[in-house]
Amino acid sequence: MKPSILQITLASTLLAGLAQAAPFQNGSFEIGPAPGGSFITLGPGNTSITGWEVTGAGIDYIGGLWQPADGSRSLDLSATAAGGIQQTFDTVAGHNYQVTFSLAGNPSTPPLIKSVSVQATGSAATTYTFDISLSSTADMRWATQTYNFTATGAATTLSFTSLDNSAMGPALDNVVVTDLTPATAVTPVPTLSEWALVLLATALGALGLRGRRGRGH
Ligand SMILES: [Ca+2]
């Protein structure tokens, strides 16, 4: 008996993201303990700046010590030696992301040229430098820098690591992460099993049509 009505429901099996972190947050470092009129030092592993974890040898969380790029707080990525900060946040595998951030340097020397390494999970690290020759605490001469990466999973860790083993390191503020991949590009592609169901439905449909024609004549 040939099927007169063929109903095949193609259920998309959209796997929910595993091990979701949280959306990127607090890129301007405004949410955290009060750094006061000057600064406070945060040691390795410290997570008191919301969303971020301190790495390396620690950082200085800058309050009133110098002009921020955005809001009222920023960072010196070297406390007494090279430190850093990192955040793990939700991403979509395969999407291209743009990170922009404001870079300057502790106006004191050494060194004159401050260096920071930026890296996202699965992407190459890039080193950025800043020359403090013309800057001061009142005029930090913040420069906007850009780093691009392609996410390799549902969560990505973005790190900023000082390369200055000094108490006067690179200054960081105003980190912004933007997903550059258009939403239309995420339309699920049928899996092999879903394609097989489509082909099966087409074949059975053709058979059913022939059967009905045969009975009609
Ligand atoms: Ca800020």
Residues whose N, C-alpha, C, O or C-beta is under 5 A from the ligand:
A	BS01	CA	S28 F29 E30 P68 D70 G71 S72 R73 S74 D173 N174
